[in-house]
């Protein structure tokens, strides 16, 4: 697999700041204004280099400076913090806030006059607490120490406190936001320890940050967010790991709000780049605010991989889809130092990734066409711009394997299929049918290459298959070809297969999807409260039936002599799962993987998650949106108001779900919906003439259905169902 720029092993937030190619020098005047003692008056001080804690710009400042202000983001970086000045303020608790608010309300009630003056104690409290790092960082404690797994912040209390504050008069809210602005521009400490960053969690719970009622408010709140995200993105790896773990404990609805908050900020910044620059990629590639927000979203994404709070699609950013993604992809692929959204592919929607993949495939096809042309022109070598496969239906697998192996260096060309003895020009439909028939044959349980689980209706590689590795290579090649040629195949492989293709680890949760019954048995072993050894009487072996013979395979050296106990049962389960999903099928899967990467070894595929590749291969199994399909259908020789057309849509709507899928197969060559949904499914309905008793026909190359002017709805339904059930290829069975 090719090296993927931006995917190096490092912080959860992925690449370091890439836009800081020049070192900026803090002016002597600004440095002196922020320093004490000798550094203020010594113009000959040696200069040292450091990075801003917010925007990560590389800066030079006097060696003896106690602090300096970054000219890019205006954050004051304290190098030698004086914490003594911050210790006079006690931390805030929810109870204390309520007491102060209740006293103010009581005074207002006694006076019988509504006035902001009565809430000045709340205003003073907010101003004191929220602009003092030590005070705010210690506030709303849950009584626990801050660790990698525990933030130490009572976030429920924080949310209740903000709800109380938002009901206060405007002077309190104004004071709150000013204090937050002040502390973000000068936290007073370098933020290196886990316990240093609790105040950022508190600030992010402020609902006002997501409020954008008018342009000035939008600008102000985004200015606050840019400092929050800047500070978070520049934290060390230990703090990033802690944030990922803390975020897994958030309620799903609160977690989603944090994701949406980053989306709003990113959309705002990208929108400004697109509006203010002719080449937005140049602008966003050097915008530290966009880079910071992307890194924060990477932390949220990493946390979601553990907690599964929200679906993968929740991380797609709509505004990112409007940039020049091919330019972004090419910049990323060239390993440029410029920031690219392809470094954070979870921000790119499935549809946009498919466009990148499709464009990448078309470019490779075009290169092959040019190569064929120049070979013919300059070297007099006969070379076709297409790969033409001649297939005999009775020998489908043999012919396909032989020709694909012979032409393996030509498969980047566009494929054309000819079925022996049948007429028809392949404009995509014959290729679809070939894929479909080949996959049906290879995955047929009687063929023995794959085993099927009755509970999950999924298949897995058969470790006892009689077929050689070339057949599994063919299956992988077919999958890669289908992706390369934008063809959907309903292959019942589990997500674990696609995770293994991308070198993602598989575990017990993957076995639950593939073999639910086995999963429940292993889970019962793990959760059993009694004595495992005496109750289950298991050793470290796995029982396998092959060709009606029973085999016991050790899961470790001398595994048949090691009893499974309460202490080692987790290791037993781990080894059991590893054997089923990895070791037992290694030769078969390695051949399958080799075939797959024969076609899909480029960087474009690495933009996808395993779930997205599964969707790319199989399409979506969501319910067909018939009204949406009807609104997108084009008519040739018919109008939407013709009686035959009306009859057709009524018949379609009243069909059973399986018949609807078969009709989709009849018209398009596939019974699955495209990965991006029904909106990408477009049909053409053509009038074939008057009713002469002919069956409806289809041109799957163009998703075209040919109907005749049948004299009744019942006749149309009868002939349509017969055509669907009894036809294959270019003839009726």
C-alpha positions as CSV (number, residue, x, y, z in Angstrom):
1,X,0.0,0.0,0.0
2,X,1.3,3.4,-0.9
3,X,2.5,5.8,1.8
4,X,-0.3,8.2,2.7
5,X,0.8,11.7,3.4
6,X,-0.6,13.2,6.6
7,X,-1.3,9.7,8.1
8,X,2.0,9.3,10.0
9,X,1.8,7.9,13.5
10,X,1.5,10.9,15.8
11,X,-1.1,12.8,17.7
12,X,-4.8,12.1,17.2
13,X,-5.0,15.5,15.6
14,X,-2.8,14.3,12.7
15,X,-0.3,16.5,11.0
16,X,1.5,19.3,12.7
17,X,1.0,22.9,11.6
18,X,2.1,23.0,8.0
19,X,1.8,26.7,7.2
20,X,4.5,28.0,9.5
21,X,7.4,28.0,7.0
22,X,8.9,31.3,8.1
23,X,10.0,32.5,11.5
24,X,8.5,35.8,12.6
25,X,10.3,38.1,15.0
26,X,8.4,39.8,17.8
27,X,9.3,43.5,17.6
28,X,11.5,44.9,20.4
29,X,8.8,47.3,21.4
30,X,6.1,44.7,21.7
31,X,8.4,42.3,23.5
32,X,9.5,45.0,25.9
33,X,6.0,46.0,26.7
34,X,5.3,42.4,27.9
35,X,8.5,41.7,29.8
36,X,10.0,42.6,33.2
37,X,13.3,43.6,34.6
38,X,16.5,43.6,32.5
39,X,14.8,42.2,29.4
40,X,12.8,45.4,29.0
41,X,15.8,47.6,28.5
42,X,18.4,45.3,26.9
43,X,18.3,45.7,23.1
44,X,21.3,43.4,22.8
45,X,19.5,40.3,24.3
46,X,20.0,37.1,22.4
47,X,16.9,36.0,20.4
48,X,15.4,32.5,20.8
49,X,12.8,30.7,18.8
50,X,9.5,29.3,20.0
51,X,6.0,28.6,18.8
52,X,2.8,30.3,19.7
53,X,0.6,28.2,22.0
54,X,-2.5,29.2,19.8
55,X,-1.6,29.5,16.2
56,X,1.7,27.6,16.3
57,X,3.5,30.2,14.4
58,X,7.3,30.1,14.8
59,X,8.4,33.3,16.5
60,X,11.7,34.9,17.7
61,X,11.7,36.8,21.0
62,X,14.4,38.0,23.5
63,X,15.9,35.2,25.6
64,X,15.1,37.0,28.9
65,X,11.5,37.7,28.0
66,X,8.9,36.5,30.5
67,X,6.2,36.6,27.9
68,X,5.5,37.8,24.4
69,X,2.5,38.6,22.2
70,X,2.1,36.7,18.9
71,X,1.6,39.1,16.1
72,X,-0.5,36.6,14.1
73,X,-3.2,35.7,16.7
74,X,-2.5,38.3,19.4
75,X,-2.2,35.6,22.1
76,X,0.1,36.4,25.0
77,X,2.4,33.5,25.7
78,X,3.6,33.5,29.3
79,X,7.0,31.8,29.4
80,X,7.5,32.3,33.2
81,X,4.0,32.4,34.6
82,X,3.4,34.2,37.9
83,X,0.7,32.1,39.5
84,X,0.8,33.9,42.8
85,X,-1.3,36.7,41.4
86,X,-4.0,34.2,40.4
87,X,-4.5,32.5,43.8
88,X,-6.8,35.0,45.4
89,X,-10.0,33.9,43.6
90,X,-11.9,30.8,44.9
91,X,-13.2,28.4,42.3
92,X,-16.9,28.6,41.3
93,X,-19.5,25.9,42.0
94,X,-23.0,25.5,40.8
95,X,-24.3,25.9,44.3
96,X,-22.4,29.2,44.8
97,X,-23.7,30.6,41.5
98,X,-27.3,29.7,42.4
99,X,-26.9,31.3,45.8
100,X,-25.6,34.6,44.3
101,X,-28.3,34.6,41.6
102,X,-31.1,33.9,44.2
103,X,-29.9,36.8,46.4
104,X,-30.0,39.1,43.4
105,X,-33.5,38.0,42.5
106,X,-34.7,38.4,46.0
107,X,-33.3,42.0,46.2
108,X,-35.0,42.7,42.9
109,X,-38.3,41.3,44.2
110,X,-38.1,43.4,47.4
111,X,-37.4,46.6,45.4
112,X,-40.2,45.8,43.0
113,X,-38.2,47.2,40.1
114,X,-36.5,45.3,37.2
115,X,-33.0,46.6,36.8
116,X,-29.6,45.3,35.7
117,X,-28.1,47.0,38.8
118,X,-29.4,44.2,41.1
119,X,-27.3,41.6,39.1
120,X,-24.0,43.4,39.5
121,X,-22.9,40.8,42.1
122,X,-23.3,38.1,39.4
123,X,-21.5,40.2,36.9
124,X,-18.6,40.7,39.3
125,X,-18.5,37.0,40.1
126,X,-18.5,36.1,36.4
127,X,-15.8,38.6,35.6
128,X,-13.6,37.5,38.4
129,X,-13.9,33.7,37.7
130,X,-13.9,33.5,33.9
131,X,-10.9,35.8,33.3
132,X,-8.7,34.0,35.9
133,X,-7.1,30.8,34.7
134,X,-6.4,29.3,38.1
135,X,-9.9,30.0,39.3
136,X,-11.8,28.8,36.2
137,X,-9.6,25.8,35.8
138,X,-10.5,24.7,39.3
139,X,-14.2,25.5,39.1
140,X,-17.0,22.9,38.8
141,X,-14.8,20.1,40.1
142,X,-16.4,16.7,40.5
143,X,-14.0,15.8,43.3
144,X,-11.9,13.5,41.2
145,X,-8.3,13.9,40.1
146,X,-7.6,14.7,36.5
147,X,-6.2,11.7,34.6
148,X,-6.1,10.3,31.1
149,X,-9.6,8.8,31.7
150,X,-11.1,11.4,34.0
151,X,-11.3,15.2,33.3
152,X,-12.2,16.1,36.9
153,X,-14.9,18.5,35.7
154,X,-18.6,18.1,36.6
155,X,-19.8,19.0,33.1
156,X,-23.5,18.6,34.0
157,X,-23.0,21.3,36.6
158,X,-21.2,23.5,33.9
159,X,-24.2,23.1,31.5
160,X,-26.7,24.0,34.3
161,X,-24.5,27.0,35.2
162,X,-24.5,28.3,31.7
163,X,-28.3,27.9,31.5
164,X,-28.6,30.0,34.6
165,X,-26.2,32.7,33.2
166,X,-28.1,32.9,29.9
167,X,-31.2,34.0,31.8
168,X,-29.4,36.9,33.4
169,X,-29.6,40.5,32.1
170,X,-27.4,41.5,29.2
171,X,-24.7,43.1,31.4
172,X,-24.0,39.7,33.0
173,X,-23.8,38.0,29.6
174,X,-21.6,40.7,28.2
175,X,-19.2,40.4,31.1
176,X,-19.1,36.6,30.7
177,X,-18.1,36.9,27.0
178,X,-15.5,39.6,27.7
179,X,-13.9,37.5,30.5
180,X,-13.8,34.4,28.2
181,X,-12.2,36.5,25.5
182,X,-9.6,37.8,27.9
183,X,-8.6,34.4,29.3
184,X,-8.3,32.8,25.8
185,X,-6.0,35.6,24.7
186,X,-3.8,35.1,27.7
187,X,-4.2,31.8,29.6
188,X,-1.2,32.7,31.9
189,X,0.3,29.2,31.7
190,X,1.9,27.1,28.9
191,X,-0.8,24.4,29.1
192,X,1.4,21.3,29.3
193,X,-0.3,19.2,32.0
194,X,-3.7,17.4,31.8
195,X,-4.9,19.5,34.8
196,X,-4.1,22.7,32.9
197,X,-6.8,22.3,30.2
198,X,-10.0,21.8,32.2
199,X,-11.0,25.5,31.6
200,X,-11.2,24.8,27.9
201,X,-13.8,22.1,28.5
202,X,-15.8,24.6,30.5
203,X,-15.7,27.3,27.9
204,X,-16.7,24.9,25.1
205,X,-20.0,24.2,27.0
206,X,-21.0,27.9,26.5
207,X,-24.2,27.7,24.2
208,X,-23.6,31.3,23.0
209,X,-20.6,30.1,21.0
210,X,-23.0,28.4,18.6
211,X,-25.3,31.5,18.4
212,X,-25.1,33.5,15.2
213,X,-28.1,35.9,14.9
214,X,-26.3,38.7,13.1
215,X,-23.0,39.2,11.3
216,X,-21.2,41.0,14.2
217,X,-22.2,38.3,16.6
218,X,-21.0,35.6,14.2
219,X,-17.6,37.3,13.8
220,X,-17.2,37.8,17.6
221,X,-18.1,34.2,18.5
222,X,-15.9,32.8,15.8
223,X,-13.0,34.9,17.1
224,X,-13.5,33.3,20.4
225,X,-13.7,29.8,18.9
226,X,-10.5,30.3,16.9
227,X,-8.6,30.8,20.1
228,X,-10.3,27.8,21.8
229,X,-9.5,25.5,18.8
230,X,-6.0,27.0,18.4
231,X,-5.1,26.2,22.0
232,X,-6.6,22.7,21.8
233,X,-4.8,21.9,18.6
234,X,-1.4,22.9,19.9
235,X,-1.6,20.8,23.0
236,X,0.9,17.9,23.4
237,X,0.1,14.3,22.6
238,X,-0.7,13.4,26.2
239,X,-3.4,16.1,26.4
240,X,-4.8,15.0,23.1
241,X,-5.1,11.4,24.3
242,X,-6.8,12.6,27.4
243,X,-9.3,14.8,25.4
244,X,-10.1,11.8,23.2
245,X,-10.9,9.7,26.2
246,X,-12.9,12.4,28.0
247,X,-15.0,13.0,24.9
248,X,-16.0,9.4,24.8
249,X,-17.9,10.0,28.1
250,X,-20.0,12.8,26.7
251,X,-23.7,12.1,26.1
252,X,-24.3,11.5,22.4
253,X,-26.4,14.7,22.0
254,X,-23.8,16.8,23.7
255,X,-21.0,15.2,21.6
256,X,-23.0,16.0,18.4
257,X,-23.3,19.6,19.4
258,X,-19.5,19.8,19.7
259,X,-19.1,18.3,16.2
260,X,-21.7,20.8,14.8
261,X,-19.9,23.7,16.5
262,X,-16.7,22.8,14.7
263,X,-18.6,22.4,11.4
264,X,-20.1,25.9,11.7
265,X,-16.7,27.4,12.4
266,X,-15.1,25.5,9.5
267,X,-17.8,26.4,7.1
268,X,-17.5,30.1,8.1
269,X,-13.7,30.1,7.5
270,X,-13.9,28.1,4.3
271,X,-16.7,30.3,3.0
272,X,-14.6,33.4,3.7
273,X,-11.6,31.9,1.9
274,X,-13.8,31.1,-1.2
275,X,-15.3,34.6,-1.1
276,X,-12.1,36.6,-0.7
277,X,-9.6,34.8,-2.9
278,X,-9.5,33.7,-6.5
279,X,-7.7,30.6,-5.4
280,X,-9.3,29.5,-2.2
281,X,-6.9,26.5,-1.8
282,X,-4.0,29.0,-1.3
283,X,-6.0,30.8,1.3
284,X,-7.3,27.9,3.4
285,X,-3.9,26.1,3.0
286,X,-2.3,28.8,5.1
287,X,-5.2,29.7,7.4
288,X,-4.2,28.6,10.9
289,X,-7.8,28.8,12.0
290,X,-9.0,26.2,9.5
291,X,-6.1,24.0,10.3
292,X,-6.8,24.2,14.1
293,X,-10.5,23.4,13.7
294,X,-9.6,20.4,11.4
295,X,-7.3,19.1,14.1
296,X,-9.9,19.5,16.8
297,X,-12.4,17.6,14.6
298,X,-9.7,14.9,14.3
299,X,-9.9,14.5,18.1
300,X,-13.7,14.3,18.0
301,X,-13.4,11.7,15.2
302,X,-10.9,9.6,17.1
303,X,-13.1,9.7,20.1
304,X,-16.1,8.7,18.1
305,X,-14.2,5.7,16.8
306,X,-14.2,4.4,20.4
307,X,-17.7,5.5,21.5
308,X,-19.7,5.4,18.3
309,X,-21.7,8.5,19.4
310,X,-22.7,9.6,15.9
311,X,-22.6,8.1,12.4
312,X,-19.6,8.6,10.2
313,X,-21.7,11.0,8.0
314,X,-21.9,13.5,10.9
315,X,-18.3,14.4,10.2
316,X,-18.9,15.4,6.6
317,X,-18.6,19.1,6.1
318,X,-20.8,20.5,3.3
319,X,-18.7,23.6,2.6
320,X,-15.6,21.4,2.0
321,X,-17.4,19.8,-0.9
322,X,-17.5,23.1,-2.7
323,X,-13.7,23.6,-2.8
324,X,-11.5,22.3,-5.6
325,X,-11.2,18.8,-4.2
326,X,-9.2,17.5,-7.1
327,X,-6.7,20.3,-6.6
328,X,-6.7,19.5,-2.9
329,X,-6.2,15.8,-3.7
330,X,-3.3,16.5,-6.1
331,X,-1.6,18.8,-3.5
332,X,-2.0,16.1,-0.9
333,X,-0.7,13.4,-3.2
334,X,2.4,15.4,-4.1
335,X,3.2,15.5,-0.3
336,X,3.3,19.3,-0.4
337,X,3.9,21.1,2.8
338,X,0.6,22.9,2.2
339,X,-2.4,21.9,4.3
340,X,-5.0,19.9,2.4
341,X,-8.4,18.6,3.5
342,X,-7.5,15.2,2.2
343,X,-5.3,14.9,5.3
344,X,-8.6,14.9,7.2
345,X,-10.8,12.7,4.8
346,X,-13.6,12.3,7.4
347,X,-14.5,15.9,6.5
348,X,-15.1,15.0,2.9
349,X,-18.5,13.5,2.0
350,X,-18.9,10.1,0.4
351,X,-20.1,11.7,-2.8
352,X,-17.0,13.9,-3.1
353,X,-14.7,11.0,-2.3
354,X,-16.3,9.0,-5.1
355,X,-15.8,11.9,-7.5
356,X,-12.1,12.0,-6.6
357,X,-11.9,8.2,-7.0
358,X,-13.8,8.4,-10.3
359,X,-11.6,11.3,-11.6
360,X,-8.5,9.4,-10.6
361,X,-9.7,6.3,-12.4
362,X,-10.5,8.4,-15.5
363,X,-7.1,9.9,-15.5
364,X,-5.5,6.5,-15.4
365,X,-7.8,5.3,-18.2
366,X,-6.9,8.3,-20.3
367,X,-3.2,7.6,-19.8
368,X,-3.7,4.0,-21.0
369,X,-5.7,5.3,-24.0
370,X,-2.9,7.7,-24.9
371,X,-0.3,4.9,-24.4
372,X,-2.3,2.7,-26.8
373,X,-2.5,5.4,-29.4
374,X,1.2,6.2,-29.3
375,X,2.1,2.6,-29.5
376,X,0.1,2.2,-32.6
377,X,1.3,5.5,-34.1
378,X,5.1,5.2,-33.4
379,X,5.7,1.5,-32.9
380,X,3.1,0.0,-35.2
381,X,1.9,-2.1,-32.3
382,X,-1.8,-2.9,-32.4
383,X,-3.2,-1.8,-29.1
384,X,-6.8,-1.3,-28.2
385,X,-7.8,1.6,-25.8
386,X,-10.1,-0.9,-24.1
387,X,-9.8,-4.3,-22.5
388,X,-12.2,-6.6,-24.3
389,X,-13.2,-9.8,-22.5
390,X,-14.8,-12.6,-24.5
391,X,-16.9,-14.7,-22.1
392,X,-18.7,-18.0,-22.7
393,X,-21.6,-18.2,-20.2
394,X,-21.0,-21.9,-19.4
395,X,-17.4,-21.2,-18.7
396,X,-17.8,-17.9,-16.9
397,X,-15.2,-18.3,-14.2
398,X,-12.5,-20.1,-16.2
399,X,-12.7,-17.5,-19.1
400,X,-12.7,-14.6,-16.7
401,X,-9.8,-15.8,-14.7
402,X,-7.7,-16.7,-17.7
403,X,-8.2,-13.4,-19.5
404,X,-7.9,-11.2,-16.4
405,X,-4.5,-12.9,-15.5
406,X,-3.3,-12.5,-19.1
407,X,-4.4,-8.9,-19.3
408,X,-3.5,-7.9,-15.7
409,X,-1.2,-5.1,-16.9
410,X,-4.0,-3.7,-19.1
411,X,-6.8,-3.6,-16.6
412,X,-6.4,0.2,-16.0
413,X,-8.1,0.5,-19.4
414,X,-11.9,0.6,-19.7
415,X,-13.4,-2.9,-19.8
416,X,-15.7,-4.1,-22.5
417,X,-17.5,-7.5,-22.3
418,X,-18.8,-9.7,-25.1
419,X,-20.8,-12.8,-24.4
420,X,-20.1,-15.5,-26.9
421,X,-22.9,-16.0,-29.3
422,X,-24.9,-13.0,-28.2
423,X,-25.4,-9.7,-30.0
424,X,-25.0,-6.4,-28.1
425,X,-22.6,-3.5,-27.9
426,X,-21.2,-2.9,-24.4
427,X,-21.8,0.6,-23.2
428,X,-21.7,-0.4,-19.6
429,X,-24.6,-2.8,-19.3
430,X,-22.9,-6.0,-20.4
431,X,-20.1,-5.2,-18.0
432,X,-22.6,-4.8,-15.2
433,X,-24.1,-8.2,-16.1
434,X,-20.7,-9.9,-16.2
435,X,-19.8,-8.5,-12.8
436,X,-23.1,-9.7,-11.4
437,X,-22.9,-13.2,-12.9
438,X,-19.3,-13.7,-11.9
439,X,-19.9,-12.6,-8.3
440,X,-23.0,-14.9,-8.1
441,X,-20.9,-17.8,-9.2
442,X,-17.8,-17.1,-7.0
443,X,-20.0,-16.6,-3.9
444,X,-22.3,-19.5,-4.6
445,X,-22.2,-21.8,-1.4
446,X,-21.9,-24.8,-3.7
447,X,-18.6,-23.5,-5.1
448,X,-17.1,-23.7,-1.6
449,X,-14.9,-20.6,-1.6
450,X,-16.9,-19.0,1.1
451,X,-18.8,-20.1,4.2
452,X,-22.1,-18.6,5.0
453,X,-23.7,-17.9,8.4
454,X,-27.4,-18.4,8.6
455,X,-27.9,-15.8,11.3
456,X,-26.1,-12.9,9.7
457,X,-26.5,-13.9,6.0
458,X,-22.8,-12.9,5.6
459,X,-20.0,-14.9,4.1
460,X,-16.4,-15.4,5.1
461,X,-13.3,-17.0,3.5
462,X,-13.4,-20.8,3.6
463,X,-10.1,-22.0,5.1
464,X,-10.9,-25.5,3.8
465,X,-11.7,-24.5,0.2
466,X,-10.5,-26.8,-2.6
467,X,-10.0,-23.8,-4.8
468,X,-6.5,-22.5,-5.2
469,X,-5.3,-19.0,-4.3
470,X,-5.8,-17.9,-7.9
471,X,-9.6,-18.0,-7.4
472,X,-9.4,-15.8,-4.3
473,X,-7.1,-13.5,-6.3
474,X,-9.8,-13.3,-8.9
475,X,-12.4,-12.3,-6.3
476,X,-10.2,-9.5,-5.0
477,X,-9.5,-8.4,-8.5
478,X,-13.2,-8.3,-9.3
479,X,-13.9,-6.1,-6.2
480,X,-11.1,-3.8,-7.3
481,X,-12.4,-3.7,-10.9
482,X,-15.9,-2.9,-9.7
483,X,-14.7,0.1,-7.7
484,X,-12.4,1.2,-10.5
485,X,-15.3,1.0,-13.0
486,X,-18.0,2.4,-10.7
487,X,-20.1,-0.7,-10.5
488,X,-22.1,-1.8,-7.5
489,X,-21.8,-5.5,-6.4
490,X,-24.0,-6.9,-3.7
491,X,-21.3,-9.0,-2.1
492,X,-22.2,-10.2,1.4
493,X,-18.8,-9.8,3.0
494,X,-18.7,-8.3,6.5
495,X,-17.1,-5.0,7.5
496,X,-14.2,-7.0,8.9
497,X,-13.1,-7.7,5.3
498,X,-12.8,-4.1,4.4
499,X,-11.1,-3.3,7.8
500,X,-8.5,-5.9,7.0
501,X,-7.9,-4.5,3.5
502,X,-7.1,-1.1,5.1
503,X,-4.9,-2.8,7.8
504,X,-7.4,-1.9,10.6
505,X,-7.5,-4.4,13.5
506,X,-10.5,-6.7,13.8
507,X,-11.8,-7.8,17.2
508,X,-14.8,-9.5,18.9
509,X,-17.2,-6.8,17.8
510,X,-16.5,-7.8,14.2
511,X,-17.1,-11.5,15.0
512,X,-20.5,-10.4,16.5
513,X,-21.5,-9.1,13.0
514,X,-20.2,-12.1,11.2
515,X,-21.2,-15.0,13.5
516,X,-23.7,-13.8,16.2
517,X,-24.1,-17.2,17.8
518,X,-20.4,-17.7,18.3
519,X,-20.1,-14.2,19.6
520,X,-22.8,-14.8,22.3
521,X,-21.0,-18.0,23.4
522,X,-17.7,-16.2,23.8
523,X,-19.4,-13.3,25.5
524,X,-21.0,-15.7,27.9
525,X,-17.6,-17.1,28.8
526,X,-16.3,-13.6,29.5
527,X,-19.2,-12.5,31.7
528,X,-19.6,-15.8,33.6
529,X,-19.4,-15.1,37.3
530,X,-18.6,-18.6,38.5
531,X,-15.5,-20.8,38.1
532,X,-14.8,-20.9,34.4
533,X,-12.4,-23.9,34.5
534,X,-14.8,-26.3,36.2
535,X,-17.9,-25.1,34.4
536,X,-16.7,-24.8,30.8
537,X,-13.9,-27.3,30.9
538,X,-12.1,-25.6,27.9
539,X,-8.5,-25.6,26.9
540,X,-6.7,-23.3,24.5
541,X,-7.9,-25.2,21.4
542,X,-10.5,-24.5,18.7
543,X,-12.8,-27.2,17.4
544,X,-13.1,-27.3,13.6
545,X,-15.0,-29.7,11.3
546,X,-13.4,-30.3,7.9
547,X,-14.8,-32.7,5.4
548,X,-16.9,-34.4,8.1
549,X,-13.7,-34.9,10.3
550,X,-13.3,-33.2,13.7
551,X,-10.0,-31.3,14.3
552,X,-8.7,-29.7,17.4
553,X,-6.3,-26.8,16.6
554,X,-4.2,-25.3,19.5
555,X,-4.5,-21.6,19.8
556,X,-1.0,-21.4,21.4
557,X,1.9,-23.8,21.9
558,X,0.7,-26.7,24.0
559,X,-2.7,-25.1,24.0
560,X,-4.4,-28.4,24.6
561,X,-2.7,-28.6,28.0
562,X,-3.6,-25.1,29.1
563,X,-7.0,-24.8,30.8
564,X,-9.2,-21.7,30.3
565,X,-9.7,-20.0,33.7
566,X,-11.1,-16.8,35.0
567,X,-7.7,-15.2,34.7
568,X,-6.8,-16.1,31.1
569,X,-10.3,-16.2,29.5
570,X,-9.8,-12.8,27.8
571,X,-6.6,-14.1,26.2
572,X,-8.5,-17.2,25.1
573,X,-11.2,-15.1,23.4
574,X,-8.7,-12.8,21.8
575,X,-6.8,-15.8,20.3
576,X,-10.1,-17.5,19.2
577,X,-11.2,-14.4,17.4
578,X,-7.7,-13.9,15.8
579,X,-7.8,-17.4,14.5
580,X,-11.3,-17.1,13.0
581,X,-10.7,-13.7,11.3
582,X,-7.0,-13.8,10.6
583,X,-4.8,-16.9,11.0
584,X,-7.2,-19.5,9.6
585,X,-7.8,-17.6,6.4
586,X,-4.4,-16.0,5.8
587,X,-3.5,-17.7,2.5
588,X,-7.0,-17.0,1.1
589,X,-7.2,-13.4,2.3
590,X,-3.6,-12.6,1.2
591,X,-4.5,-13.7,-2.4
592,X,-7.7,-11.8,-2.2
593,X,-5.9,-8.7,-1.0
594,X,-3.3,-9.0,-3.7
595,X,-6.0,-9.0,-6.4
596,X,-7.8,-6.1,-4.8
597,X,-4.7,-3.9,-4.7
598,X,-3.8,-4.9,-8.3
599,X,-6.6,-2.4,-9.1
600,X,-7.0,-0.2,-6.1
601,X,-3.5,0.5,-4.9
602,X,-3.6,4.3,-5.3
603,X,-4.0,7.0,-2.7
604,X,-7.6,7.9,-3.6
605,X,-8.9,4.7,-1.9
606,X,-7.1,5.6,1.3
607,X,-9.5,8.5,1.7
608,X,-12.2,6.1,2.6
609,X,-13.1,4.4,5.9
610,X,-13.8,0.7,5.9
611,X,-17.6,1.5,6.2
612,X,-17.4,3.7,3.2
613,X,-15.6,1.1,1.1
614,X,-18.3,-1.4,2.0
615,X,-20.9,1.1,0.9
616,X,-18.9,1.8,-2.3
617,X,-18.8,-1.9,-3.2
618,X,-22.3,-2.9,-2.2
619,X,-24.3,0.2,-2.5
620,X,-26.9,1.1,0.1
621,X,-29.7,-1.2,1.2
622,X,-31.9,1.7,2.2
623,X,-35.5,1.7,1.1
624,X,-36.1,3.0,-2.4
625,X,-37.6,6.5,-2.5
626,X,-40.0,6.0,-5.4
627,X,-41.4,9.6,-5.4
628,X,-37.9,10.9,-5.6
629,X,-37.0,8.4,-8.4
630,X,-40.2,9.5,-10.2
631,X,-39.3,13.1,-10.0
632,X,-35.8,12.4,-11.5
633,X,-37.0,10.2,-14.4
634,X,-36.7,11.4,-17.9
635,X,-39.2,10.4,-20.6
636,X,-38.7,9.8,-24.3
637,X,-41.8,9.4,-26.4
638,X,-43.9,9.6,-23.2
639,X,-44.9,12.5,-21.0
640,X,-45.3,12.2,-17.2
641,X,-49.1,12.5,-17.7
642,X,-49.5,9.6,-20.2
643,X,-51.8,6.9,-18.9
644,X,-49.1,4.2,-19.4
645,X,-46.6,6.1,-17.3
646,X,-49.2,6.6,-14.5
647,X,-50.0,2.9,-14.6
648,X,-46.3,2.0,-14.4
649,X,-45.7,4.1,-11.3
650,X,-48.8,2.7,-9.6
651,X,-47.6,-0.9,-10.4
652,X,-44.1,0.0,-9.0
653,X,-45.5,1.4,-5.8
654,X,-47.7,-1.6,-5.1
655,X,-45.0,-4.2,-5.8
656,X,-43.5,-6.2,-2.9
657,X,-40.1,-5.0,-1.8
658,X,-38.3,-8.0,-3.4
659,X,-40.1,-7.3,-6.7
660,X,-39.1,-3.7,-6.6
661,X,-35.5,-4.8,-6.2
662,X,-35.8,-7.1,-9.1
663,X,-37.2,-4.3,-11.2
664,X,-34.2,-2.2,-10.3
665,X,-32.0,-5.1,-11.3
666,X,-33.9,-5.4,-14.6
667,X,-33.5,-1.7,-15.4
668,X,-30.1,-0.8,-14.0
669,X,-28.3,-4.2,-13.7
670,X,-28.1,-3.8,-9.9
671,X,-30.7,-4.0,-7.1
672,X,-28.9,-1.8,-4.7
673,X,-29.1,2.0,-4.4
674,X,-25.9,4.0,-5.1
675,X,-23.8,4.8,-2.0
676,X,-24.8,8.4,-2.0
677,X,-28.6,7.6,-1.9
678,X,-31.6,7.6,-4.2
679,X,-30.9,11.1,-5.4
680,X,-28.2,9.7,-7.6
681,X,-30.4,7.1,-9.2
682,X,-31.9,8.3,-12.5
683,X,-34.0,6.4,-14.9
684,X,-35.1,6.9,-18.5
685,X,-38.5,5.6,-19.7
686,X,-38.9,5.2,-23.5
687,X,-42.0,4.5,-25.5
688,X,-41.5,1.5,-27.8
689,X,-44.8,2.0,-29.7
690,X,-48.3,0.6,-29.5
691,X,-49.3,-2.6,-27.6
692,X,-48.4,-5.5,-29.8
693,X,-48.0,-8.0,-27.0
694,X,-44.2,-7.4,-26.6
695,X,-42.6,-7.6,-23.2
696,X,-41.0,-4.5,-21.7
697,X,-37.2,-4.4,-22.3
698,X,-34.3,-2.5,-20.7
699,X,-31.0,-1.1,-21.7
700,X,-29.0,-1.4,-18.4
701,X,-26.1,0.7,-20.0
702,X,-28.4,3.8,-19.8
703,X,-30.8,2.8,-17.0
704,X,-33.5,2.8,-19.7
705,X,-36.8,1.0,-19.5
706,X,-38.8,0.5,-22.8
707,X,-42.6,0.3,-22.3
708,X,-45.4,0.0,-24.8
709,X,-48.7,1.7,-24.7
710,X,-50.5,-1.2,-22.9
711,X,-54.2,-0.8,-22.8
712,X,-54.6,-1.5,-19.1
713,X,-52.7,-1.4,-15.8
714,X,-53.3,-5.2,-15.3
715,X,-51.7,-6.0,-18.7
716,X,-48.7,-3.8,-18.0
717,X,-48.2,-5.5,-14.6
718,X,-48.5,-9.0,-16.1
719,X,-46.0,-8.4,-18.9
720,X,-43.6,-6.4,-16.7
721,X,-43.4,-9.1,-14.0
722,X,-42.9,-11.7,-16.7
723,X,-40.0,-9.7,-18.2
724,X,-38.5,-9.2,-14.8
725,X,-38.7,-12.8,-13.7
726,X,-37.9,-14.7,-17.0
727,X,-35.2,-12.6,-18.7
728,X,-31.4,-12.6,-18.5
729,X,-28.9,-10.9,-20.7
730,X,-30.3,-10.3,-24.2
731,X,-32.9,-13.0,-24.3
732,X,-35.9,-14.5,-22.5
733,X,-35.4,-17.8,-20.6
